Amino acid sequence: MTPRVLVLGDDLTGSNATGARFARAGLRTVSVTGLDRVGRADDADVVVLNLGTRHRSADRARSLVREALRAHPPVDLLVKRVDTTLRGNVGAEVDAVLDELGPGTKALVVPAFPDAGRTTVGGLHLVDGVPLAETPAARDPLTPVPFSRVATVLRQGTDRPIAEVFLDDVRSGVDAVAARLAETDAPLVVCDATSNAHLGTIAEAAALVRAEHGTRWVSVDSGPFAVRLGAALGIGPQAGELPPVLALVGSITGSTRDQVLELEQVLRARFVDVALDGLDARAIADRAAALLGPGRSVVGIRTHPPAPGAPVDPATAARIPRVLAEAAALLLAERRFGGLYATGGDIAEAATAALDSDGFVIDTEVLPLAVAGRLVGGPHDGLPFATKGGLIGGRDAAVACVEHLLGVIVRDQARPATHRERGRHP
């Protein structure tokens, strides 16, 4: 079996971090160092090859990239992994990739890593809002980066034309980005992004251009964009073929609203909004079921907050966890779901009770005070489950929890059917 993705990394730590993102997306990922070990990863979906080029000369970095591409069979997606602060031989290595892959291939340079505070605005790369040339990366003793403009960094190693897609186009949506990608003849295209949703927009636009124009894209980034581009190109488990995650959101805090919005933007989750005067479990379950369909990986139920200043009846508020949990029990009994996510301790407790579960086995802490495992006991024994407090985590906390569940679902589906039967705890 030939791997579908090849990641060329410039150092071991960064290479493994990128590999971990593909693994979390449910792809079997193997990281190796040295060309002589590439053949040992034939059974992987993703091969991450650390070339150790960051501190090499530009000429040596070019040679190693060329050798790697000549030694490895063609793949569906090539990723040139770069440092989050663009240290190393970024332009020279991308130039070598384009030399080897020839006409019809373009480099899509998306260095933003929003979860790590790396964003790109107006072609300038920022670290926690500070232009790159004003950060410690500019004073790195081995590989200083004295420029903030991504195109300028690239031009230190390539003479090829470079186009830029700015934030206004990215915020305008997939069609606007696709139009910009399709109209340029430049073999390198740098894209602005400040959020994970922007990364998804660019990825979908690139997939659209590939489908309509046959453009082969090389992803030049530090990992987050490459995973989204792979998904947009149909590499890896397809959401329509996997049972979705059911999300229960009872908390109505501002942070929870931001987290749910990120779920909608990044994972295209769809939610049923439940008003406090509409607490009918059967009706809620039916509305949520209507959202299910091909390609939907997350379907959820969330309470709709009252108008600012409006009084909330304590008895009504107390019913919310129980009603949402009852709706979840109906959905899990009647529809196929692969996992359950609950935000808010009261919601998690009500859900385990409504599902007649004894509790859940904790497998891991996805992030501080957000845990994941499997339900124990009852008709849904072994169902992947994740929960966190309503005030816990940043904007990406819910995405992290649900992505963890999706990875577990992928691995479960890959196991023999006898081990996936409901009622048998793995």
C-alpha positions in Angstrom: 0.0 0.0 0.0 1.4 3.4 -1.0 0.9 6.2 1.6 -1.5 9.0 0.4 0.3 11.8 2.2 4.0 12.6 2.4 5.1 15.2 4.9 8.7 16.6 4.4 9.7 18.0 7.8 12.6 20.3 8.6 13.2 19.1 12.2 12.1 16.2 14.3 9.9 18.0 16.9 7.9 19.9 14.3 7.6 16.8 12.0 6.1 14.8 14.8 3.7 17.6 15.8 2.4 17.7 12.3 2.1 13.9 12.2 0.1 14.0 15.4 -2.5 16.2 13.8 -2.9 13.7 10.9 -3.1 10.8 13.4 -5.8 12.7 15.4 -7.8 13.0 12.2 -7.9 9.2 12.1 -5.0 8.5 9.6 -2.4 5.9 10.3 0.7 8.0 10.6 4.4 6.9 10.7 7.3 9.3 11.4 10.8 8.4 10.2 14.1 10.1 10.0 16.3 9.4 7.0 15.6 8.3 3.4 16.7 4.7 4.2 13.7 4.3 6.6 11.0 5.5 4.2 10.3 2.0 2.9 9.4 0.8 6.4 6.2 2.9 6.5 4.5 1.3 3.5 1.4 0.4 5.5 0.8 4.0 6.7 -1.7 6.5 5.3 0.7 9.3 6.1 4.5 9.2 6.1 6.3 12.0 8.0 9.9 12.2 6.8 12.2 14.4 8.9 15.0 15.7 6.7 16.6 17.8 9.4 17.1 20.7 7.0 16.4 23.7 9.2 20.0 24.4 10.1 21.6 23.1 6.8 22.8 25.3 4.0 20.2 26.3 1.4 22.0 24.1 -1.2 22.0 21.1 1.1 18.4 21.6 2.0 17.5 21.6 -1.7 19.4 18.4 -2.4 17.7 16.6 0.5 14.2 17.6 -0.6 15.0 16.5 -4.2 16.4 13.1 -3.0 13.3 12.6 -0.8 10.9 13.2 -3.7 12.9 10.9 -6.0 13.0 8.2 -3.5 9.3 8.2 -2.6 6.5 7.2 -5.0 3.9 9.9 -5.9 1.3 10.7 -3.3 -2.1 12.4 -3.3 -0.9 15.2 -1.1 2.6 16.5 -0.5 3.2 18.7 2.5 6.3 20.8 2.9 6.3 21.3 6.7 7.7 24.6 7.8 8.4 26.2 11.2 5.6 28.2 12.7 8.0 31.2 12.7 9.3 30.4 9.2 12.9 29.7 10.3 15.1 27.7 8.1 15.3 27.3 4.3 11.6 27.8 3.5 11.9 29.4 0.1 14.7 27.1 -1.1 12.9 23.9 -0.1 9.6 25.0 -1.7 11.6 25.9 -4.8 13.2 22.4 -4.9 9.7 20.8 -4.5 8.4 22.7 -7.5 11.5 21.8 -9.5 10.8 18.2 -9.0 7.1 18.1 -9.4 7.0 20.2 -12.5 4.2 22.0 -14.4 0.7 21.9 -13.0 1.9 22.0 -9.4 1.6 25.0 -7.2 2.6 25.7 -3.6 -0.1 26.9 -1.3 1.6 28.7 1.5 -0.6 29.0 4.6 1.7 29.5 7.6 -1.0 30.5 10.1 -1.4 28.3 13.1 -4.2 30.1 15.0 -4.2 27.7 18.0 -0.6 28.7 18.6 -1.1 32.4 18.1 0.4 32.4 14.6 -1.7 34.4 12.1 -1.1 36.0 8.7 -2.7 39.4 7.9 -1.9 41.5 4.8 0.8 39.0 3.9 2.6 39.7 7.2 3.1 36.8 9.6 2.4 37.6 13.3 3.2 35.9 16.5 0.6 36.7 19.2 -0.2 39.8 17.1 3.4 40.9 16.8 5.1 41.1 13.4 7.6 38.3 12.9 10.6 40.6 12.5 9.9 42.0 16.0 9.8 38.6 17.8 12.6 36.5 19.1 12.6 34.6 15.8 14.4 37.6 14.3 17.2 37.1 16.7 17.5 33.3 16.5 21.3 32.6 16.7 21.2 29.9 13.9 18.3 30.8 11.6 17.1 34.4 12.2 14.1 35.6 10.3 14.5 39.4 9.8 11.3 39.8 7.7 7.6 39.8 8.6 6.2 39.5 5.0 5.9 35.8 4.1 6.6 36.5 0.4 9.9 38.2 1.4 10.9 35.2 3.5 10.2 33.0 0.5 12.2 35.2 -1.9 15.3 34.4 0.0 15.3 31.0 -1.6 13.2 31.3 -4.8 12.9 33.6 -7.8 9.5 32.3 -8.8 6.5 34.7 -8.9 4.5 34.8 -5.7 0.8 35.8 -5.4 -1.0 36.8 -2.2 -4.6 36.2 -1.1 -5.6 38.7 1.6 -8.0 38.4 4.5 -10.8 40.2 2.8 -11.1 37.5 0.2 -10.7 34.7 2.7 -13.5 36.2 4.8 -15.7 36.4 1.7 -15.8 32.6 1.5 -14.8 29.6 -0.6 -15.9 31.0 -3.9 -14.0 34.2 -3.5 -10.8 32.4 -2.6 -11.2 29.8 -5.3 -11.5 32.7 -7.9 -8.3 34.2 -6.6 -6.5 30.9 -6.7 -7.7 30.1 -10.2 -6.9 33.4 -11.7 -3.2 33.6 -10.7 -0.4 32.0 -12.7 2.0 32.4 -9.9 3.4 29.0 -8.7 3.5 30.1 -5.1 0.4 31.5 -3.4 0.5 33.0 0.1 -2.9 33.1 2.0 -3.9 35.2 5.0 -5.7 33.5 7.9 -6.4 34.3 11.5 -8.7 31.5 12.5 -9.2 27.8 12.0 -12.3 28.6 10.0 -10.2 30.5 7.5 -7.9 27.5 7.1 -11.0 25.4 6.2 -12.2 28.0 3.7 -8.8 28.0 1.9 -8.7 24.2 1.9 -12.1 23.9 0.4 -11.3 26.5 -2.2 -8.1 24.7 -3.2 -10.0 21.4 -3.5 -12.5 23.2 -5.8 -9.8 24.6 -8.0 -8.2 21.2 -8.2 -11.4 19.6 -9.2 -12.2 22.2 -11.8 -8.7 23.0 -13.2 -6.6 20.1 -12.2 -4.2 22.1 -10.1 -1.9 20.0 -7.9 -1.3 21.7 -4.6 1.6 21.3 -2.3 0.7 22.4 1.2 3.4 24.7 2.8 2.5 25.1 6.4 3.2 23.8 9.9 0.4 21.3 10.1 -3.1 22.6 10.7 -3.8 23.7 7.1 -2.4 20.4 5.6 -4.8 18.3 7.6 -7.7 20.4 6.5 -6.5 20.4 2.8 -6.2 16.6 3.0 -9.8 16.3 4.3 -11.1 18.7 1.6 -9.3 16.5 -1.1 -11.0 13.4 0.2 -8.0 11.9 1.9 -8.7 9.8 4.9 -12.0 8.8 6.6 -15.0 10.5 5.0 -17.5 12.0 7.4 -20.4 10.6 5.5 -19.1 7.0 6.0 -18.7 7.4 9.7 -21.3 7.7 12.5 -21.4 11.3 13.7 -20.8 12.8 17.2 -23.8 13.9 19.2 -23.1 17.1 21.1 -25.1 18.3 24.1 -24.6 22.0 25.1 -26.5 23.2 28.1 -24.2 26.0 29.2 -25.1 29.4 27.9 -21.9 31.2 28.9 -20.1 33.5 26.5 -17.1 31.2 26.3 -19.4 28.2 25.4 -21.1 30.2 22.7 -17.7 31.0 21.2 -16.7 27.3 21.4 -19.9 26.2 19.7 -19.4 28.8 16.9 -15.9 27.3 16.3 -17.5 23.9 16.1 -19.8 25.2 13.4 -17.1 26.9 11.5 -14.3 24.3 11.7 -16.2 21.0 11.8 -19.5 22.3 10.2 -21.5 21.1 13.1 -25.3 21.7 13.0 -27.3 22.4 16.1 -30.9 22.4 17.2 -31.5 25.6 19.3 -33.8 24.9 22.2 -35.7 27.8 23.8 -36.4 27.6 27.5 -40.2 27.4 26.6 -39.6 24.5 24.2 -38.2 21.8 26.5 -39.9 18.8 24.8 -37.4 15.9 24.5 -39.3 14.1 21.7 -39.6 17.3 19.6 -36.0 18.1 20.2 -34.8 14.7 19.2 -36.9 14.8 16.0 -35.4 18.1 15.0 -31.9 16.9 15.6 -32.5 13.7 13.6 -33.6 15.9 10.7 -30.1 17.4 10.6 -28.4 14.1 10.0 -27.2 13.3 6.5 -24.2 12.5 4.3 -21.1 14.4 5.3 -22.4 15.6 8.7 -19.8 14.7 11.3 -21.3 16.6 14.3 -25.0 17.1 15.2 -25.9 18.8 18.4 -28.5 20.3 20.8 -27.9 23.6 22.5 -30.0 25.8 24.7 -30.9 29.2 23.4 -30.0 31.9 25.9 -32.8 34.3 27.0 -32.7 37.9 26.0 -30.3 40.0 28.0 -31.8 41.0 31.3 -34.8 38.6 31.0 -35.5 36.6 34.1 -34.9 32.8 34.1 -37.2 30.6 36.1 -35.0 28.4 38.3 -37.3 25.4 37.9 -37.1 25.8 34.1 -33.3 26.1 34.2 -33.2 22.9 36.4 -35.1 21.0 33.7 -32.6 21.7 31.0 -30.1 19.0 31.7 -32.7 16.3 32.1 -34.6 17.2 28.9 -31.5 17.4 26.8 -30.3 14.1 28.2 -33.7 12.5 27.4 -33.5 13.8 23.9 -30.0 12.3 23.6 -31.3 9.0 24.8 -34.0 9.0 22.2 -31.5 9.8 19.4 -29.0 7.2 20.5 -31.7 4.6 20.6 -33.1 5.4 17.2 -30.1 6.6 15.2 -26.5 5.6 14.7 -24.0 7.9 16.5 -20.3 7.1 17.1 -19.7 9.3 20.1 -21.2 11.7 22.6 -19.8 15.1 23.7 -21.3 17.0 26.7 -20.3 20.4 27.9 -21.3 21.3 31.4 -21.0 19.0 34.4 -24.8 18.9 35.0 -25.4 17.9 31.3 -22.8 15.1 31.5 -24.3 13.7 34.7 -27.8 13.9 33.3 -26.7 12.2 30.1 -25.0 9.2 31.8 -28.2 8.8 33.9 -30.6 9.0 31.0 -28.5 6.5 29.1 -28.7 4.0 32.0 -24.9 4.1 32.2 -22.8 3.3 35.3 -20.4 6.1 34.4 -17.5 6.3 32.1 -13.9 5.1 31.9 -11.5 8.0 31.5 -8.9 7.3 28.8 -7.3 10.7 28.5 -7.4 14.4 29.3 -7.9 16.2 26.0 -7.0 19.5 27.7 -7.1 20.7 31.3 -10.4 19.8 32.9 -11.7 18.2 29.6 -11.6 14.4 29.7 -12.5 11.6 27.2 -13.2 7.9 27.6 -16.1 5.5 27.1 -19.4 4.9 28.7 -19.6 1.9 31.0 -22.7 -0.2 31.4 -26.2 0.0 29.9 -27.2 -0.2 26.2 -24.4 2.1 25.1 -21.6 0.5 26.9 -18.3 1.4 25.2 -19.6 4.5 23.4 -16.8 7.1 23.1 -17.6 10.0 25.4 -16.0 13.4 26.1 -17.0 16.1 28.6 -15.8 19.5 29.9 -17.0 22.3 32.1 -18.9 25.1 30.5 -16.3 27.7 31.5 -13.3 25.5 30.6 -10.9 26.1 27.7 -10.4 28.7 24.9 -12.3 29.1 21.7 -11.0 25.8 20.3 -11.8 23.6 23.3 -14.9 22.0 22.0 -13.2 21.4 18.6 -10.4 19.6 20.4 -12.8 17.4 22.3 -14.9 16.5 19.2 -11.8 15.9 17.0 -10.6 13.5 19.7 -13.9 11.6 19.5 -13.8 11.6 15.7 -10.4 10.0 15.8 -11.6 7.4 18.2 -14.6 6.7 16.0 -12.3 6.2 13.0 -10.1 3.8 14.9 -13.2 1.9 16.1 -14.5 1.5 12.6 -11.2 0.1 11.5 -11.4 -2.7 14.0 -13.1 -6.0 13.3 -16.9 -5.8 13.5 -17.2 -8.1 16.5 -15.3 -5.5 18.5 -17.5 -2.6 17.5 -20.8 -4.1 18.5 -22.7 -1.9 21.0 -23.0 -3.5 24.4 -19.4 -4.7 24.4 -16.9 -2.5 26.1 -13.5 -2.6 24.3 
